[in-house]
């Protein structure tokens, strides 16, 4: 068995979590692994967590597209990375988990069942 990916995250304050980084094995990229990893994190956060944030390199378009697709938004202007990497910028992105929870479950009825189409 091989490692598919890593997504370490930690509680930063009473209502916020921070995704430190995200990595998917090169041979498993573009296969939905990153989305499944994010879904796992979202499903296992405490109910009191309202926001989750992360930083992404501004040129990492595949990651930025994924984060925006699941609901992250740019939180501030891109900032220069550490002095050791001149010319690199990182973007802080934020996800409002209250909105995510509404979007993820708005298709369910009150008992948590998927609606049945009637013809």
N, CA, C and O atoms as a printed pandas DataFrame, in Angstrom:
     atom_number atom_name residue_name chain_id  residue_number  x_coord  y_coord  z_coord
0              1         N          UNK        A               1    0.837   -1.161    0.000
1              2        CA          UNK        A               1    0.000    0.000    0.000
2              3         C          UNK        A               1    0.890    1.234    0.000
3              4         O          UNK        A               1    1.903    1.264    0.700
4              5         N          UNK        A               2    0.528    2.255   -0.776
5              6        CA          UNK        A               2    1.333    3.465   -0.843
6              7         C          UNK        A               2    0.532    4.658   -0.306
7              8         O          UNK        A               2   -0.697    4.624   -0.246
8              9         N          UNK        A               3    1.244    5.687    0.073
9             10        CA          UNK        A               3    0.641    6.896    0.607
10            11         C          UNK        A               3   -0.013    7.682   -0.526
11            12         O          UNK        A               3    0.626    7.969   -1.539
12            13         N          UNK        A               4   -1.299    8.031   -0.351
13            14        CA          UNK        A               4   -2.016    8.810   -1.361
14            15         C          UNK        A               4   -1.825   10.297   -1.171
15            16         O          UNK        A               4   -1.713   11.038   -2.148
16            17         N          UNK        A               5   -1.786   10.749    0.078
17            18        CA          UNK        A               5   -1.654   12.169    0.333
18            19         C          UNK        A               5   -1.614   12.484    1.807
19            20         O          UNK        A               5   -1.830   11.616    2.653
20            21         N          UNK        A               6   -1.333   13.748    2.106
21            22        CA          UNK        A               6   -1.282   14.250    3.471
22            23         C          UNK        A               6   -2.033   15.570    3.540
23            24         O          UNK        A               6   -2.011   16.352    2.590
24            25         N          UNK        A               7   -2.701   15.818    4.669
25            26        CA          UNK        A               7   -3.373   17.095    4.871
26            27         C          UNK        A               7   -3.405   17.411    6.366
27            28         O          UNK        A               7   -4.452   17.283    7.000
28            29         N          UNK        A               8   -2.266   17.826    6.937
29            30        CA          UNK        A               8   -2.256   18.160    8.356
30            31         C          UNK        A               8   -3.024   19.461    8.607
31            32         O          UNK        A               8   -2.872   20.440    7.877
32            33         N          UNK        A               9   -3.845   19.451    9.646
33            34        CA          UNK        A               9   -4.585   20.650   10.009
34            35         C          UNK        A               9   -4.631   20.753   11.520
35            36         O          UNK        A               9   -4.516   19.750   12.225
36            37         N          UNK        A              10   -4.802   21.977   12.015
37            38        CA          UNK        A              10   -4.770   22.190   13.460
38            39         C          UNK        A              10   -5.719   23.312   13.837
39            40         O          UNK        A              10   -5.966   24.231   13.056
40            41         N          UNK        A              11   -6.244   23.219   15.046
41            42        CA          UNK        A              11   -7.118   24.260   15.575
42            43         C          UNK        A              11   -6.260   25.469   15.923
43            44         O          UNK        A              11   -5.262   25.342   16.632
44            45         N          UNK        A              12   -6.643   26.637   15.429
45            46        CA          UNK        A              12   -5.889   27.855   15.696
46            47         C          UNK        A              12   -6.505   28.690   16.807
47            48         O          UNK        A              12   -5.793   29.305   17.600
48            49         N          UNK        A              13   -7.811   28.707   16.859
49            50        CA          UNK        A              13   -8.515   29.451   17.905
50            51         C          UNK        A              13   -9.787   28.676   18.195
51            52         O          UNK        A              13   -9.963   27.559   17.709
52            53         N          UNK        A              14  -10.665   29.261   18.979
53            54        CA          UNK        A              14  -11.896   28.566   19.325
54            55         C          UNK        A              14  -12.768   28.220   18.137
55            56         O          UNK        A              14  -13.501   27.231   18.183
56            57         N          UNK        A              15  -12.710   29.011   17.067
57            58        CA          UNK        A              15  -13.611   28.791   15.941
58            59         C          UNK        A              15  -12.908   28.610   14.605
59            60         O          UNK        A              15  -13.580   28.501   13.579
60            61         N          UNK        A              16  -11.579   28.573   14.580
61            62        CA          UNK        A              16  -10.843   28.477   13.317
62            63         C          UNK        A              16   -9.891   27.283   13.299
63            64         O          UNK        A              16   -9.298   26.922   14.316
64            65         N          UNK        A              17   -9.764   26.686   12.124
65            66        CA          UNK        A              17   -8.758   25.658   11.857
66            67         C          UNK        A              17   -7.859   26.160   10.737
67            68         O          UNK        A              17   -8.263   26.999    9.931
68            69         N          UNK        A              18   -6.653   25.647   10.694
69            70        CA          UNK        A              18   -5.673   26.022    9.689
70            71         C          UNK        A              18   -5.164   24.760    9.012
71            72         O          UNK        A              18   -4.710   23.836    9.687
72            73         N          UNK        A              19   -5.234   24.710    7.688
73            74        CA          UNK        A              19   -4.624   23.607    6.929
74            75         C          UNK        A              19   -3.184   24.018    6.667
75            76         O          UNK        A              19   -2.916   24.985    5.954
76            77         N          UNK        A              20   -2.265   23.265    7.256
77            78        CA          UNK        A              20   -0.851   23.617    7.157
78            79         C          UNK        A              20   -0.327   23.458    5.730
79            80         O          UNK        A              20    0.353   24.344    5.212
80            81         N          UNK        A              21   -0.639   22.346    5.108
81            82        CA          UNK        A              21   -0.298   22.113    3.705
82            83         C          UNK        A              21   -1.116   20.933    3.222
83            84         O          UNK        A              21   -1.777   20.252    4.007
84            85         N          UNK        A              22   -1.065   20.703    1.933
85            86        CA          UNK        A              22   -1.771   19.563    1.358
86            87         C          UNK        A              22   -0.866   18.974    0.281
87            88         O          UNK        A              22   -0.307   19.695   -0.545
88            89         N          UNK        A              23   -0.734   17.660    0.305
89            90        CA          UNK        A              23    0.115   16.978   -0.666
90            91         C          UNK        A              23   -0.596   15.722   -1.144
91            92         O          UNK        A              23   -1.150   14.966   -0.346
92            93         N          UNK        A              24   -0.573   15.509   -2.460
93            94        CA          UNK        A              24   -1.127   14.294   -3.065
94            95         C          UNK        A              24   -0.014   13.655   -3.892
95            96         O          UNK        A              24    0.709   14.348   -4.608
96            97         N          UNK        A              25    0.121   12.342   -3.791
97            98        CA          UNK        A              25    1.143   11.624   -4.558
98            99         C          UNK        A              25    0.987   11.954   -6.044
99           100         O          UNK        A              25   -0.130   11.958   -6.562
100          101         N          UNK        A              26    2.091   12.228   -6.729
101          102        CA          UNK        A              26    2.015   12.630   -8.139
102          103         C          UNK        A              26    1.190   11.690   -9.015
103          104         O          UNK        A              26    0.461   12.145   -9.897
104          105         N          UNK        A              27    1.300   10.385   -8.777
105          106        CA          UNK        A              27    0.565    9.434   -9.618
106          107         C          UNK        A              27   -0.930    9.414   -9.312
107          108         O          UNK        A              27   -1.696    8.803  -10.057
108          109         N          UNK        A              28   -1.363   10.070   -8.230
109          110        CA          UNK        A              28   -2.782   10.100   -7.856
110          111         C          UNK        A              28   -3.430   11.460   -8.086
111          112         O          UNK        A              28   -4.612   11.635   -7.790
112          113         N          UNK        A              29   -2.685   12.414   -8.604
113          114        CA          UNK        A              29   -3.242   13.747   -8.869
114          115         C          UNK        A              29   -4.228   13.674  -10.025
115          116         O          UNK        A              29   -4.121   12.818  -10.903
116          117         N          UNK        A              30   -5.175   14.574  -10.007
117          118        CA          UNK        A              30   -6.242   14.654  -11.026
118          119         C          UNK        A              30   -7.181   13.450  -10.950
119          120         O          UNK        A              30   -7.850   13.118  -11.928
120          121         N          UNK        A              31   -7.230   12.791   -9.777
121          122        CA          UNK        A              31   -8.103   11.625   -9.619
122          123         C          UNK        A              31   -9.135   11.836   -8.506
123          124         O          UNK        A              31   -9.824   10.895   -8.115
124          125         N          UNK        A              32   -9.243   13.064   -7.998
125          126        CA          UNK        A              32  -10.233   13.353   -6.969
126          127         C          UNK        A              32   -9.764   13.097   -5.548
127          128         O          UNK        A              32  -10.546   13.228   -4.606
128          129         N          UNK        A              33   -8.492   12.731   -5.378
129          130        CA          UNK        A              33   -7.978   12.415   -4.041
130          131         C          UNK        A              33   -7.987   13.663   -3.152
131          132         O          UNK        A              33   -8.405   13.589   -1.996
132          133         N          UNK        A              34   -7.539   14.787   -3.666
133          134        CA          UNK        A              34   -7.482   16.015   -2.861
134          135         C          UNK        A              34   -8.873   16.432   -2.395
135          136         O          UNK        A              34   -9.040   16.835   -1.244
136          137         N          UNK        A              35   -9.855   16.343   -3.256
137          138        CA          UNK        A              35  -11.234   16.689   -2.880
138          139         C          UNK        A              35  -11.735   15.759   -1.782
139          140         O          UNK        A              35  -12.379   16.212   -0.835
140          141         N          UNK        A              36  -11.450   14.477   -1.898
141          142        CA          UNK        A              36  -11.866   13.515   -0.870
142          143         C          UNK        A              36  -11.175   13.802    0.456
143          144         O          UNK        A              36  -11.785   13.662    1.516
144          145         N          UNK        A              37   -9.913   14.200    0.408
145          146        CA          UNK        A              37   -9.201   14.536    1.634
146          147         C          UNK        A              37   -9.829   15.756    2.303
147          148         O          UNK        A              37  -10.014   15.771    3.520
148          149         N          UNK        A              38  -10.155   16.774    1.514
149          150        CA          UNK        A              38  -10.815   17.954    2.075
150          151         C          UNK        A              38  -12.180   17.592    2.654
151          152         O          UNK        A              38  -12.532   18.052    3.741
152          153         N          UNK        A              39  -12.952   16.772    1.940
153          154        CA          UNK        A              39  -14.263   16.344    2.445
154          155         C          UNK        A              39  -14.116   15.627    3.779
155          156         O          UNK        A              39  -14.930   15.821    4.683
156          157         N          UNK        A              40  -13.087   14.802    3.907
157          158        CA          UNK        A              40  -12.849   14.094    5.161
158          159         C          UNK        A              40  -12.610   15.088    6.300
159          160         O          UNK        A              40  -13.181   14.957    7.382
160          161         N          UNK        A              41  -11.758   16.083    6.040
161          162        CA          UNK        A              41  -11.481   17.103    7.059
162          163         C          UNK        A              41  -12.774   17.819    7.436
163          164         O          UNK        A              41  -13.071   17.979    8.620
164          165         N          UNK        A              42  -13.549   18.252    6.432
165          166        CA          UNK        A              42  -14.784   18.992    6.710
166          167         C          UNK        A              42  -15.755   18.141    7.527
167          168         O          UNK        A              42  -16.415   18.656    8.430
168          169         N          UNK        A              43  -15.848   16.864    7.225
169          170        CA          UNK        A              43  -16.779   15.968    7.921
170          171         C          UNK        A              43  -16.355   15.666    9.356
171          172         O          UNK        A              43  -17.186   15.248   10.163
172          173         N          UNK        A              44  -15.089   15.865    9.688
173          174        CA          UNK        A              44  -14.599   15.491   11.011
174          175         C          UNK        A              44  -14.225   16.681   11.894
175          176         O          UNK        A              44  -13.609   16.500   12.944
176          177         N          UNK        A              45  -14.586   17.880   11.484
177          178        CA          UNK        A              45  -14.345   19.049   12.324
178          179         C          UNK        A              45  -15.426   19.155   13.387
179          180         O          UNK        A              45  -16.561   18.732   13.168
180          181         N          UNK        A              46  -15.082   19.711   14.520
181          182        CA          UNK        A              46  -16.064   19.966   15.564
182          183         C          UNK        A              46  -17.113   20.952   15.047
183          184         O          UNK        A              46  -16.813   21.808   14.215
184          185         N          UNK        A              47  -18.337   20.826   15.544
185          186        CA          UNK        A              47  -19.409   21.723   15.116
186          187         C          UNK        A              47  -19.115   23.188   15.417
187          188         O          UNK        A              47  -19.620   24.067   14.718
188          189         N          UNK        A              48  -18.312   23.472   16.436
189          190        CA          UNK        A              48  -18.008   24.852   16.802
190          191         C          UNK        A              48  -17.045   25.556   15.861
191          192         O          UNK        A              48  -16.860   26.769   15.965
192          193         N          UNK        A              49  -16.434   24.826   14.955
193          194        CA          UNK        A              49  -15.488   25.435   14.010
194          195         C          UNK        A              49  -16.280   26.159   12.930
195          196         O          UNK        A              49  -17.132   25.569   12.266
196          197         N          UNK        A              50  -15.989   27.445   12.764
197          198        CA          UNK        A              50  -16.725   28.269   11.807
198          199         C          UNK        A              50  -15.936   28.565   10.538
199          200         O          UNK        A              50  -16.523   28.774    9.476
200          201         N          UNK        A              51  -14.612   28.584   10.642
201          202        CA          UNK        A              51  -13.785   28.940    9.493
202          203         C          UNK        A              51  -12.562   28.037    9.428
203          204         O          UNK        A              51  -12.057   27.561   10.445
204          205         N          UNK        A              52  -12.108   27.821    8.215
205          206        CA          UNK        A              52  -10.852   27.106    8.010
206          207         C          UNK        A              52  -10.073   27.899    6.969
207          208         O          UNK        A              52  -10.637   28.367    5.980
208          209         N          UNK        A              53   -8.783   28.045    7.198
209          210        CA          UNK        A              53   -7.993   28.811    6.242
210          211         C          UNK        A              53   -6.706   28.082    5.899
211          212         O          UNK        A              53   -6.283   27.150    6.584
212          213         N          UNK        A              54   -6.098   28.543    4.810
213          214        CA          UNK        A              54   -4.857   27.962    4.311
214          215         C          UNK        A              54   -4.137   29.006    3.485
215          216         O          UNK        A              54   -4.693   30.056    3.163
216          217         N          UNK        A              55   -2.908   28.710    3.148
217          218        CA          UNK        A              55   -2.118   29.551    2.248
218          219         C          UNK        A              55   -1.729   28.700    1.048
219          220         O          UNK        A              55   -1.426   27.516    1.191
220          221         N          UNK        A              56   -1.737   29.306   -0.136
221          222        CA          UNK        A              56   -1.379   28.603   -1.359
222          223         C          UNK        A              56   -0.494   29.521   -2.206
223          224         O          UNK        A              56   -0.712   30.731   -2.253
224          225         N          UNK        A              57    0.498   28.941   -2.870
225          226        CA          UNK        A              57    1.337   29.740   -3.777
226          227         C          UNK        A              57    0.474   30.275   -4.907
227          228         O          UNK        A              57   -0.353   29.544   -5.453
228          229         N          UNK        A              58    0.654   31.534   -5.264
229          230        CA          UNK        A              58   -0.203   32.164   -6.268
230          231         C          UNK        A              58   -0.129   31.494   -7.634
231          232         O          UNK        A              58   -1.082   31.607   -8.405
232          233         N          UNK        A              59    0.939   30.813   -7.965
233          234        CA          UNK        A              59    1.055   30.145   -9.254
234          235         C          UNK        A              59    0.530   28.714   -9.276
235          236         O          UNK        A              59    0.571   28.058  -10.317
236          237         N          UNK        A              60    0.042   28.226   -8.149
237          238        CA          UNK        A              60   -0.433   26.843   -8.066
238          239         C          UNK        A              60   -1.901   26.791   -8.483
239          240         O          UNK        A              60   -2.789   26.605   -7.651
240          241         N          UNK        A              61   -2.140   26.955   -9.768
241          242        CA          UNK        A              61   -3.510   27.051  -10.281
242          243         C          UNK        A              61   -4.371   25.817  -10.032
243          244         O          UNK        A              61   -5.549   25.978   -9.714
244          245         N          UNK        A              62   -3.854   24.588  -10.158
245          246        CA          UNK        A              62   -4.707   23.436   -9.850
246          247         C          UNK        A              62   -5.229   23.465   -8.412
247          248         O          UNK        A              62   -6.401   23.175   -8.172
248          249         N          UNK        A              63   -4.367   23.812   -7.459
249          250        CA          UNK        A              63   -4.796   23.880   -6.055
250          251         C          UNK        A              63   -5.789   25.016   -5.842
251          252         O          UNK        A              63   -6.798   24.839   -5.160
252          253         N          UNK        A              64   -5.512   26.174   -6.418
253          254        CA          UNK        A              64   -6.413   27.322   -6.270
254          255         C          UNK        A              64   -7.794   26.986   -6.828
255          256         O          UNK        A              64   -8.808   27.309   -6.209
256          257         N          UNK        A              65   -7.838   26.346   -7.981
257          258        CA          UNK        A              65   -9.131   25.956   -8.583
258          259         C          UNK        A              65   -9.884   24.983   -7.681
259          260         O          UNK        A              65  -11.094   25.119   -7.502
260          261         N          UNK        A              66   -9.183   24.006   -7.113
261          262        CA          UNK        A              66   -9.821   23.056   -6.199
262          263         C          UNK        A              66  -10.381   23.786   -4.986
263          264         O          UNK        A              66  -11.540   23.583   -4.625
264          265         N          UNK        A              67   -9.579   24.626   -4.359
265          266        CA          UNK        A              67  -10.024   25.323   -3.160
266          267         C          UNK        A              67  -11.241   26.203   -3.454
267          268         O          UNK        A              67  -12.183   26.249   -2.663
268          269         N          UNK        A              68  -11.218   26.892   -4.579
269          270        CA          UNK        A              68  -12.370   27.735   -4.930
270          271         C          UNK        A              68  -13.602   26.884   -5.232
271          272         O          UNK        A              68  -14.722   27.279   -4.908
272          273         N          UNK        A              69  -13.405   25.734   -5.841
273          274        CA          UNK        A              69  -14.527   24.852   -6.167
274          275         C          UNK        A              69  -15.241   24.354   -4.904
275          276         O          UNK        A              69  -16.458   24.171   -4.912
276          277         N          UNK        A              70  -14.489   24.137   -3.824
277          278        CA          UNK        A              70  -15.131   23.675   -2.589
278          279         C          UNK        A              70  -15.617   24.826   -1.715
279          280         O          UNK        A              70  -16.267   24.593   -0.696
280          281         N          UNK        A              71  -15.308   26.077   -2.103
281          282        CA          UNK        A              71  -15.875   27.214   -1.391
282          283         C          UNK        A              71  -14.904   28.186   -0.752
283          284         O          UNK        A              71  -15.338   29.173   -0.159
284          285         N          UNK        A              72  -13.605   27.944   -0.851
285          286        CA          UNK        A              72  -12.637   28.905   -0.315
286          287         C          UNK        A              72  -12.669   30.177   -1.152
287          288         O          UNK        A              72  -12.928   30.137   -2.354
288          289         N          UNK        A              73  -12.402   31.307   -0.502
289          290        CA          UNK        A              73  -12.293   32.596   -1.190
290          291         C          UNK        A              73  -10.990   33.256   -0.761
291          292         O          UNK        A              73  -10.460   32.968    0.312
292          293         N          UNK        A              74  -10.478   34.148   -1.613
293          294        CA          UNK        A              74   -9.289   34.914   -1.265
294          295         C          UNK        A              74   -9.623   35.775   -0.054
295          296         O          UNK        A              74  -10.662   36.435   -0.021
296          297         N          UNK        A              75   -8.740   35.766    0.938
297          298        CA          UNK        A              75   -9.021   36.494    2.173
298          299         C          UNK        A              75   -8.256   37.801    2.272
299          300         O          UNK        A              75   -8.672   38.705    2.997
300          301         N          UNK        A              76   -7.163   37.918    1.567
301          302        CA          UNK        A              76   -6.377   39.147    1.587
302          303         C          UNK        A              76   -5.506   39.167    0.337
303          304         O          UNK        A              76   -5.466   38.189   -0.410
304          305         N          UNK        A              77   -4.817   40.266    0.111
305          306        CA          UNK        A              77   -3.938   40.356   -1.048
306          307         C          UNK        A              77   -2.774   39.381   -0.894
307          308         O          UNK        A              77   -2.321   39.125    0.222
308          309         N          UNK        A              78   -2.284   38.832   -2.023
309          310        CA          UNK        A              78   -1.120   37.930   -1.934
310          311         C          UNK        A              78    0.051   38.619   -1.237
311          312         O          UNK        A              78    0.292   39.812   -1.419
312          313         N          UNK        A              79    0.766   37.841   -0.442
313          314        CA          UNK        A              79    1.908   38.351    0.322
314          315         C          UNK        A              79    3.183   37.671   -0.160
315          316         O          UNK        A              79    3.160   36.495   -0.523
316          317         N          UNK        A              80    4.305   38.411   -0.166
317          318        CA          UNK        A              80    5.571   37.770   -0.536
318          319         C          UNK        A              80    5.888   36.634    0.424
319          320         O          UNK        A              80    5.658   36.726    1.630
320          321         N          UNK        A              81    6.419   35.571   -0.142
321          322        CA          UNK        A              81    6.834   34.434    0.679
322          323         C          UNK        A              81    8.096   34.829    1.438
323          324         O          UNK        A              81    8.576   35.954    1.296
324          325         N          UNK        A              82    8.619   33.946    2.215
325          326        CA          UNK        A              82    9.815   34.241    2.996
326          327         C          UNK        A              82   10.918   34.807    2.114
327          328         O          UNK        A              82   10.956   34.564    0.908
328          329         N          UNK        A              83   11.795   35.552    2.723
329          330        CA          UNK        A              83   12.908   36.163    1.988
330          331         C          UNK        A              83   13.750   35.139    1.253
331          332         O          UNK        A              83   14.417   35.476    0.274
332          333         N          UNK        A              84   13.731   33.908    1.702
333          334        CA          UNK        A              84   14.521   32.844    1.070
334          335         C          UNK        A              84   13.994   32.509   -0.323
335          336         O          UNK        A              84   14.701   31.881   -1.110
336          337         N          UNK        A              85   12.756   32.920   -0.645
337          338        CA          UNK        A              85   12.173   32.617   -1.946
338          339         C          UNK        A              85   11.694   33.915   -2.609
339          340         O          UNK        A              85   10.488   34.123   -2.743
340          341         N          UNK        A              86   12.604   34.776   -3.017
341          342        CA          UNK        A              86   12.176   36.037   -3.638
342          343         C          UNK        A              86   11.393   35.766   -4.929
343          344         O          UNK        A              86   11.733   34.873   -5.705
344          345         N          UNK        A              87   10.353   36.548   -5.134
345          346        CA          UNK        A              87    9.532   36.389   -6.323
346          347         C          UNK        A              87    8.346   35.463   -6.145
347          348         O          UNK        A              87    7.490   35.387   -7.027
348          349         N          UNK        A              88    8.273   34.756   -5.025
349          350        CA          UNK        A              88    7.153   33.864   -4.746
350          351         C          UNK        A              88    6.159   34.568   -3.830
351          352         O          UNK        A              88    6.538   35.274   -2.895
352          353         N          UNK        A              89    4.879   34.358   -4.122
353          354        CA          UNK        A              89    3.816   34.957   -3.317
354          355         C          UNK        A              89    2.850   33.865   -2.877
355          356         O          UNK        A              89    2.661   32.862   -3.565
356          357         N          UNK        A              90    2.245   34.086   -1.713
357          358        CA          UNK        A              90    1.236   33.150   -1.243
358          359         C          UNK        A              90   -0.065   33.903   -0.990
359          360         O          UNK        A              90   -0.070   35.071   -0.602
360          361         N          UNK        A              91   -1.152   33.203   -1.219
361          362        CA          UNK        A              91   -2.488   33.755   -1.074
362          363         C          UNK        A              91   -3.168   33.096    0.120
363          364         O          UNK        A              91   -3.221   31.869    0.199
364          365         N          UNK        A              92   -3.687   33.893    1.047
365          366        CA          UNK        A              92   -4.478   33.338    2.142
366          367         C          UNK        A              92   -5.888   33.123    1.616
367          368         O          UNK        A              92   -6.472   34.017    1.004
368          369         N          UNK        A              93   -6.437   31.928    1.858
369          370        CA          UNK        A              93   -7.796   31.597    1.435
370          371         C          UNK        A              93   -8.587   31.151    2.658
371          372         O          UNK        A              93   -8.053   30.514    3.566
372          373         N          UNK        A              94   -9.859   31.496    2.661
373          374        CA          UNK        A              94  -10.719   31.249    3.810
374          375         C          UNK        A              94  -11.995   30.550    3.360
375          376         O          UNK        A              94  -12.542   30.852    2.300
376          377         N          UNK        A              95  -12.457   29.618    4.176
377          378        CA          UNK        A              95  -13.706   28.917    3.914
378          379         C          UNK        A              95  -14.623   29.118    5.116
379          380         O          UNK        A              95  -14.254   28.809    6.249
380          381         N          UNK        A              96  -15.820   29.637    4.857
381          382        CA          UNK        A              96  -16.842   29.804    5.888
382          383         C          UNK        A              96  -17.588   28.476    5.996
383          384         O          UNK        A              96  -18.361   28.119    5.107
384          385         N          UNK        A              97  -17.359   27.758    7.070
385          386        CA          UNK        A              97  -17.925   26.417    7.210
386          387         C          UNK        A              97  -19.438   26.426    7.403
387          388         O          UNK        A              97  -20.110   25.453    7.059
388          389         N          UNK        A              98  -19.977   27.505    7.946
389          390        CA          UNK        A              98  -21.435   27.577    8.082
390          391         C          UNK        A              98  -22.085   27.542    6.703
391          392         O          UNK        A              98  -23.075   26.839    6.499
392          393         N          UNK        A              99  -21.538   28.291    5.765
393          394        CA          UNK        A              99  -22.071   28.283    4.393
394          395         C          UNK        A              99  -21.843   26.935    3.734
395          396         O          UNK        A              99  -22.714   26.444    3.016
396          397         N          UNK        A             100  -20.690   26.330    3.964
397          398        CA          UNK        A             100  -20.394   25.016    3.379
398          399         C          UNK        A             100  -21.389   23.979    3.875
399          400         O          UNK        A             100  -21.900   23.185    3.085
400          401         N          UNK        A             101  -21.666   23.977    5.167
401          402        CA          UNK        A             101  -22.600   22.992    5.720
402          403         C          UNK        A             101  -23.988   23.153    5.114
403          404         O          UNK        A             101  -24.658   22.158    4.838
404          405         N          UNK        A             102  -24.424   24.378    4.905
405          406        CA          UNK        A             102  -25.728   24.610    4.279
406          407         C          UNK        A             102  -25.712   24.083    2.857
407          408         O          UNK        A             102  -26.639   23.381    2.453
408          409         N          UNK        A             103  -24.677   24.405    2.085
409          410        CA          UNK        A             103  -24.591   23.956    0.689
410          411         C          UNK        A             103  -24.522   22.447    0.580
411          412         O          UNK        A             103  -25.141   21.859   -0.307
412          413         N          UNK        A             104  -23.769   21.805    1.484
413          414        CA          UNK        A             104  -23.580   20.357    1.376
414          415         C          UNK        A             104  -24.832   19.580    1.727
415          416         O          UNK        A             104  -25.010   18.455    1.262
416          417         N          UNK        A             105  -25.704   20.160    2.541
417          418        CA          UNK        A             105  -26.860   19.403    3.016
418          419         C          UNK        A             105  -28.202   19.976    2.581
419          420         O          UNK        A             105  -29.245   19.486    3.015
420          421         N          UNK        A             106  -28.201   20.997    1.739
421          422        CA          UNK        A             106  -29.469   21.596    1.332
422          423         C          UNK        A             106  -30.305   20.673    0.449
423          424         O          UNK        A             106  -31.507   20.891    0.297
424          425         N          UNK        A             107  -29.691   19.654   -0.130
425          426        CA          UNK        A             107  -30.408   18.709   -0.979
426          427         C          UNK        A             107  -31.068   17.579   -0.187
427          428         O          UNK        A             107  -31.777   16.756   -0.768
428          429         N          UNK        A             108  -30.847   17.525    1.133
429          430        CA          UNK        A             108  -31.421   16.466    1.958
430          431         C          UNK        A             108  -32.749   16.915    2.561
431          432         O          UNK        A             108  -32.959   18.106    2.792
432          433         N          UNK        A             109  -33.649   15.956    2.815
433          434        CA          UNK        A             109  -34.881   16.301    3.518
434          435         C          UNK        A             109  -34.603   16.343    5.018
435          436         O          UNK        A             109  -33.452   16.165    5.418
436          437         N          UNK        A             110  -35.599   16.569    5.854
437          438        CA          UNK        A             110  -35.396   16.737    7.291
438          439         C          UNK        A             110  -34.857   15.495    7.976
439          440         O          UNK        A             110  -34.252   15.602    9.043
440          441         N          UNK        A             111  -35.057   14.326    7.398
441          442        CA          UNK        A             111  -34.538   13.096    7.989
442          443         C          UNK        A             111  -33.154   12.736    7.461
443          444         O          UNK        A             111  -32.609   11.697    7.833
444          445         N          UNK        A             112  -32.575   13.576    6.599
445          446        CA          UNK        A             112  -31.248   13.305    6.066
446          447         C          UNK        A             112  -31.245   12.406    4.849
447          448         O          UNK        A             112  -30.198   11.879    4.474
448          449         N          UNK        A             113  -32.415   12.219    4.215
449          450        CA          UNK        A             113  -32.506   11.375    3.027
450          451         C          UNK        A             113  -32.438   12.220    1.769
451          452         O          UNK        A             113  -32.861   13.376    1.753
452          453         N          UNK        A             114  -31.905   11.630    0.725
453          454        CA          UNK        A             114  -31.911   12.304   -0.564
454          455         C          UNK        A             114  -33.337   12.340   -1.076
455          456         O          UNK        A             114  -34.057   11.354   -0.924
456          457         N          UNK        A             115  -33.773   13.442   -1.679
457          458        CA          UNK        A             115  -35.133   13.485   -2.197
458          459         C          UNK        A             115  -35.325   12.482   -3.348
459          460         O          UNK        A             115  -34.394   12.186   -4.097
460          461         N          UNK        A             116  -36.523   11.985   -3.460
461          462        CA          UNK        A             116  -36.852   11.036   -4.508
462          463         C          UNK        A             116  -37.614   11.773   -5.607
463          464         O          UNK        A             116  -38.590   12.473   -5.338
464          465         N          UNK        A             117  -37.164   11.611   -6.824
465          466        CA          UNK        A             117  -37.862   12.276   -7.930
466          467         C          UNK        A             117  -39.174   11.557   -8.195
467          468         O          UNK        A             117  -39.222   10.328   -8.258
468          469         N          UNK        A             118  -40.242   12.339   -8.351
469          470        CA          UNK        A             118  -41.555   11.798   -8.635
470          471         C          UNK        A             118  -41.946   12.240  -10.038
471          472         O          UNK        A             118  -41.835   13.416  -10.383
472          473         N          UNK        A             119  -42.401   11.289  -10.842
473          474        CA          UNK        A             119  -42.792   11.632  -12.217
474          475         C          UNK        A             119  -44.273   11.495  -12.387
475          476         O          UNK        A             119  -44.795   11.739  -13.475
